[in-house]
């Protein structure tokens, strides 16, 4: 308990408790995969030293479109991902790996 009288729970402890629930685990795995894509998009833009507005201009769109992509609120097409990669000076690669990796 802290000074204000509240109990603190670490995220790590919550996750280990919730991951035992099959429904939670399934949803967590689904969301985690989406997060990996969002993270890759933001890293590519950041490494290219571009703002969302600058990237949007390169793609011929508006900043809010980039924000939706990077916020995980849309599922981008292969074409969109390819254009995003070109605009950030990166190369899009997709691979299939065994599930146990």
PyMOL commands that set and color helices and strands:
alter all, ss='L'
color gray80, all
select helices_A, chain A and resi 11-18+22-47+52-59+63-70+78-87
alter helices_A, ss='H'
color red, helices_A
deselect
rebuild
show_as cartoon
